[in-house]
Amino acid sequence: MDALKLFDLAVMVVCFGLATVPSQGVGRTISVNEFFSMRVKLSNLFLFLSLAILWHAVFVARGLYASHRMSSLASECAEVVKATTLGCLAFGAAALLFHIRMASVPFLFTFYVMSTGILLCSRIILRTVLKKTRLRGRNLRNVLIVGTSNRALEFAEKIQAHPELGYHVMGFADRSWDGIGRFRESGHSLACDLEGLPQFLRTNVVDEVVIALPIRSFHDDASRVAALCEQQGIILRVLSNIFNLKMSRSRAEEFEGDAFITHYTGVSEGWGVVMKRVLDFILALLALIVVSPVMLVAAALIKITSPGPIFFRQKRIGQNKRKFTIYKFRSMAVDAEEKMRQLEHLNEVSGPVFKIKQDPRITPVGKFLRKTSIDELPQLFNVVKGDMSLVGPRPLPVRDYEGFNEDWHRRRFSVRPGITCLWQVNGRSSIPFEKWMELDMQYIDKWSLWLDLKILAQTIPAVLKGFGAA
């Protein structure tokens, strides 16, 4: 890994130099003396050293110098892009703070594009070379799997399906149990039992051990195996899905010397979530400025045509079931919520939500506001405050939440609610409740900033078509 660190540093040096040259003037020939004298300035030297330290720290923090043997090329390339993006953004912020004129936008853009491109190509080439080396029987690692359950067999089959990883499954270790017959029928071999495992590790070439035992009933055995691997310096891996969760992803973390495994669905933290919040705040603030004339006209019409407040305030269920007050332009009579109990029998949608097309509580102006979705505009204040996002599952009233009878529906509350989502751009009220919930889960599982931008772009024509509001 030291060679890789030196290579990455060399890439940074080359890209720094190449990105600096254009700043001296396009089309102008630069002599050798000018080129080197341009870099011995104190400001340039400080700039270079700062970038080198920052570059290395970011790459180490992103885990780019850890073993990526079992991770995919796509995941490693994604980490490279995240690291170069984070490094350049941090460097750009520092340049603005300390007024470093050399770190201009063209410089940062050129440096980012070149460094990212070269580093991605280097990782692809390195992976290709390692793949061919391992397929030829070199750089192999012997792995012993402790356990003979279906989960252990599935893991072995996954490893064997990818010979380019360079893993050789030398066998399994387990004691006799009811399912050992099915294991033997699979064609795999039992290298030793759990009692003979210590001697097996002492006398055989074992690079890694994978524990696939049921932790609840084999905790003591698993602990002994872990201690043996620690004593002999053998890499130990534990299949983290000990609870047989179907949708959760997991990651290993450490806090104050304690290692633990985090299971999660969707994305609730990290730089992607930070960027989503930044975009929400900026775009919502800009949108409020742009639509402020429309909001003033809407407020005036509500005040003139209907007695009562301009804004409708209601408690909604937010992220992880936190309650917050949502803001909308009032489109109904003041006593609309009291009258809803009298209209429950007219509900036209399935599930715990309430909606009728010809709702007698809606005012004439309110009907127009709902058809054009203007009544939703005050929710931009909720986005600025942080209660909501521009894109996310719609926040539901407390009354609707209390009608939920399936726990998997409640996963929609694991993320920040939004003004628009997949449900809004796929038919809104015409979609059954179950389909609505499925679309929310789809959004959570496939979330990305690109998906948010795509939904925002699709929301505009959906509103113009007059689909109505939630």
Solvent accessible surface area in square Angstrom, and as a share of the most:
residue,aa,sasa,rsa
1,M,117,0.52
2,D,104,0.54
3,A,79,0.61
4,L,28,0.14
5,K,67,0.28
6,L,122,0.61
7,F,86,0.36
8,D,1,0.01
9,L,72,0.36
10,A,51,0.40
11,V,9,0.05
12,M,0,0.00
13,V,68,0.39
14,V,82,0.47
15,C,0,0.00
16,F,8,0.03
17,G,9,0.09
18,L,90,0.45
19,A,2,0.02
20,T,0,0.00
21,V,44,0.26
22,P,64,0.40
23,S,63,0.41
24,Q,71,0.32
25,G,35,0.33
26,V,145,0.83
27,G,82,0.79
28,R,125,0.46
29,T,125,0.73
30,I,37,0.19
31,S,55,0.35
32,V,107,0.61
33,N,125,0.64
34,E,68,0.31
35,F,64,0.26
36,F,127,0.53
37,S,60,0.39
38,M,15,0.07
39,R,45,0.17
40,V,114,0.65
41,K,120,0.51
42,L,147,0.73
43,S,70,0.45
44,N,10,0.05
45,L,84,0.42
46,F,112,0.47
47,L,0,0.00
48,F,51,0.21
49,L,90,0.45
50,S,37,0.24
51,L,0,0.00
52,A,14,0.11
53,I,128,0.65
54,L,47,0.23
55,W,4,0.01
56,H,82,0.36
57,A,52,0.40
58,V,12,0.07
59,F,0,0.00
60,V,74,0.43
61,A,85,0.66
62,R,63,0.23
63,G,26,0.25
64,L,1,0.00
65,Y,25,0.09
66,A,57,0.44
67,S,82,0.53
68,H,38,0.17
69,R,29,0.11
70,M,70,0.31
71,S,38,0.25
72,S,64,0.41
73,L,67,0.34
74,A,76,0.59
75,S,48,0.31
76,E,11,0.05
77,C,23,0.14
78,A,43,0.33
79,E,37,0.17
80,V,0,0.00
81,V,55,0.31
82,K,103,0.44
83,A,0,0.00
84,T,0,0.00
85,T,45,0.26
86,L,36,0.18
87,G,0,0.00
88,C,13,0.08
89,L,103,0.51
90,A,37,0.29
91,F,5,0.02
92,G,11,0.11
93,A,59,0.46
94,A,36,0.28
95,A,4,0.03
96,L,145,0.72
97,L,128,0.64
98,F,132,0.55
99,H,155,0.69
100,I,31,0.16
101,R,229,0.84
102,M,37,0.17
103,A,11,0.08
104,S,42,0.27
105,V,120,0.69
106,P,91,0.57
107,F,3,0.01
108,L,32,0.16
109,F,134,0.56
110,T,37,0.21
111,F,1,0.00
112,Y,63,0.24
113,V,73,0.42
114,M,47,0.21
115,S,0,0.00
116,T,14,0.08
117,G,31,0.29
118,I,66,0.34
119,L,0,0.00
120,L,41,0.20
121,C,73,0.44
122,S,18,0.11
123,R,1,0.00
124,I,76,0.39
125,I,110,0.56
126,L,74,0.37
127,R,50,0.18
128,T,60,0.35
129,V,84,0.48
130,L,58,0.29
131,K,93,0.39
132,K,115,0.49
133,T,40,0.23
134,R,29,0.11
135,L,93,0.46
136,R,192,0.70
137,G,45,0.43
138,R,166,0.61
139,N,76,0.39
140,L,83,0.41
141,R,62,0.23
142,N,36,0.19
143,V,3,0.02
144,L,0,0.00
145,I,0,0.00
146,V,0,0.00
147,G,1,0.01
148,T,4,0.02
149,S,29,0.18
150,N,101,0.52
151,R,55,0.20
152,A,0,0.00
153,L,22,0.11
154,E,93,0.42
155,F,30,0.13
156,A,0,0.00
157,E,97,0.43
158,K,134,0.57
159,I,7,0.04
160,Q,93,0.41
161,A,70,0.54
162,H,90,0.40
163,P,74,0.47
164,E,46,0.21
165,L,29,0.14
166,G,1,0.01
167,Y,21,0.08
168,H,97,0.43
169,V,18,0.10
170,M,46,0.20
171,G,3,0.03
172,F,1,0.00
173,A,0,0.00
174,D,7,0.03
175,R,78,0.28
176,S,97,0.62
177,W,98,0.34
178,D,145,0.75
179,G,2,0.02
180,I,25,0.13
181,G,37,0.35
182,R,153,0.56
183,F,2,0.01
184,R,136,0.50
185,E,146,0.65
186,S,53,0.34
187,G,68,0.65
188,H,39,0.18
189,S,70,0.45
190,L,52,0.26
191,A,37,0.28
192,C,22,0.13
193,D,63,0.33
194,L,17,0.08
195,E,117,0.52
196,G,27,0.26
197,L,1,0.01
198,P,33,0.21
199,Q,98,0.44
200,F,31,0.13
201,L,6,0.03
202,R,151,0.55
203,T,88,0.51
204,N,61,0.31
205,V,107,0.62
206,V,16,0.09
207,D,43,0.22
208,E,2,0.01
209,V,0,0.00
210,V,2,0.01
211,I,5,0.03
212,A,1,0.01
213,L,3,0.01
214,P,65,0.41
215,I,46,0.23
216,R,238,0.87
217,S,85,0.55
218,F,40,0.17
219,H,109,0.49
220,D,95,0.49
221,D,13,0.07
222,A,10,0.07
223,S,51,0.33
224,R,139,0.51
225,V,5,0.03
226,A,34,0.26
227,A,42,0.32
228,L,29,0.14
229,C,1,0.00
230,E,143,0.64
231,Q,142,0.63
232,Q,70,0.31
233,G,67,0.65
234,I,24,0.12
235,I,78,0.39
236,L,59,0.29
237,R,76,0.28
238,V,67,0.38
239,L,33,0.16
240,S,31,0.20
241,N,53,0.27
242,I,65,0.33
243,F,133,0.56
244,N,92,0.47
245,L,71,0.35
246,K,182,0.77
247,M,115,0.51
248,S,38,0.24
249,R,109,0.40
250,S,48,0.31
251,R,76,0.28
252,A,91,0.71
253,E,59,0.26
254,E,127,0.57
255,F,136,0.57
256,E,147,0.66
257,G,62,0.60
258,D,98,0.51
259,A,89,0.69
260,F,93,0.39
261,I,77,0.39
262,T,33,0.19
263,H,54,0.24
264,Y,59,0.22
265,T,33,0.19
266,G,1,0.01
267,V,52,0.30
268,S,65,0.42
269,E,98,0.44
270,G,43,0.41
271,W,136,0.48
272,G,28,0.27
273,V,32,0.18
274,V,72,0.41
275,M,71,0.32
276,K,26,0.11
277,R,59,0.22
278,V,66,0.38
279,L,56,0.28
280,D,8,0.04
281,F,85,0.36
282,I,82,0.42
283,L,62,0.31
284,A,0,0.00
285,L,76,0.38
286,L,97,0.48
287,A,32,0.25
288,L,21,0.11
289,I,119,0.60
290,V,112,0.64
291,V,32,0.18
292,S,43,0.28
293,P,80,0.50
294,V,67,0.38
295,M,18,0.08
296,L,130,0.65
297,V,90,0.52
298,A,4,0.03
299,A,18,0.14
300,A,48,0.37
301,L,71,0.35
302,I,4,0.02
303,K,123,0.52
304,I,139,0.71
305,T,77,0.45
306,S,14,0.09
307,P,116,0.73
308,G,30,0.28
309,P,67,0.42
310,I,47,0.24
311,F,65,0.27
312,F,55,0.23
313,R,139,0.51
314,Q,33,0.15
315,K,113,0.48
316,R,21,0.08
317,I,5,0.03
318,G,2,0.02
319,Q,44,0.20
320,N,83,0.43
321,K,98,0.42
322,R,158,0.58
323,K,128,0.54
324,F,19,0.08
325,T,35,0.21
326,I,0,0.00
327,Y,48,0.18
328,K,12,0.05
329,F,3,0.01
330,R,13,0.05
331,S,9,0.06
332,M,29,0.13
333,A,34,0.26
334,V,93,0.54
335,D,61,0.31
336,A,7,0.05
337,E,81,0.36
338,E,106,0.47
339,K,77,0.33
340,M,39,0.17
341,R,178,0.65
342,Q,128,0.57
343,L,24,0.12
344,E,67,0.30
345,H,144,0.64
346,L,82,0.41
347,N,46,0.23
348,E,105,0.47
349,V,37,0.21
350,S,63,0.41
351,G,45,0.43
352,P,23,0.14
353,V,15,0.09
354,F,28,0.12
355,K,50,0.21
356,I,14,0.07
357,K,170,0.72
358,Q,150,0.67
359,D,13,0.07
360,P,95,0.60
361,R,17,0.06
362,I,40,0.21
363,T,23,0.13
364,P,119,0.75
365,V,24,0.14
366,G,1,0.01
367,K,131,0.55
368,F,107,0.45
369,L,2,0.01
370,R,53,0.19
371,K,123,0.52
372,T,44,0.25
373,S,13,0.08
374,I,30,0.15
375,D,1,0.00
376,E,15,0.07
377,L,38,0.19
378,P,0,0.00
379,Q,0,0.00
380,L,11,0.05
381,F,91,0.38
382,N,0,0.00
383,V,0,0.00
384,V,34,0.20
385,K,122,0.52
386,G,15,0.14
387,D,41,0.21
388,M,0,0.00
389,S,0,0.00
390,L,17,0.08
391,V,2,0.01
392,G,0,0.00
393,P,2,0.01
394,R,5,0.02
395,P,2,0.01
396,L,8,0.04
397,P,25,0.15
398,V,37,0.21
399,R,83,0.30
400,D,9,0.05
401,Y,40,0.15
402,E,128,0.57
403,G,38,0.37
404,F,10,0.04
405,N,128,0.66
406,E,79,0.35
407,D,113,0.59
408,W,96,0.34
409,H,3,0.01
410,R,62,0.23
411,R,34,0.12
412,R,4,0.02
413,F,7,0.03
414,S,30,0.19
415,V,21,0.12
416,R,66,0.24
417,P,7,0.04
418,G,0,0.00
419,I,33,0.17
420,T,5,0.03
421,C,1,0.01
422,L,18,0.09
423,W,9,0.03
424,Q,2,0.01
425,V,24,0.14
426,N,77,0.40
427,G,20,0.20
428,R,13,0.05
429,S,47,0.30
430,S,94,0.61
431,I,24,0.12
432,P,85,0.53
433,F,11,0.04
434,E,85,0.38
435,K,94,0.40
436,W,14,0.05
437,M,0,0.00
438,E,86,0.39
439,L,14,0.07
440,D,0,0.00
441,M,15,0.07
442,Q,79,0.35
443,Y,4,0.02
444,I,1,0.01
445,D,64,0.33
446,K,136,0.58
447,W,42,0.15
448,S,43,0.28
449,L,52,0.26
450,W,184,0.65
451,L,29,0.14
452,D,11,0.06
453,L,81,0.40
454,K,96,0.41
455,I,1,0.01
456,L,45,0.23
457,A,63,0.49
458,Q,73,0.32
459,T,20,0.11
460,I,111,0.56
461,P,61,0.38
462,A,6,0.05
463,V,37,0.21
464,L,144,0.71
465,K,147,0.62
466,G,23,0.22
467,F,88,0.37
468,G,20,0.20
469,A,10,0.08
470,A,29,0.22
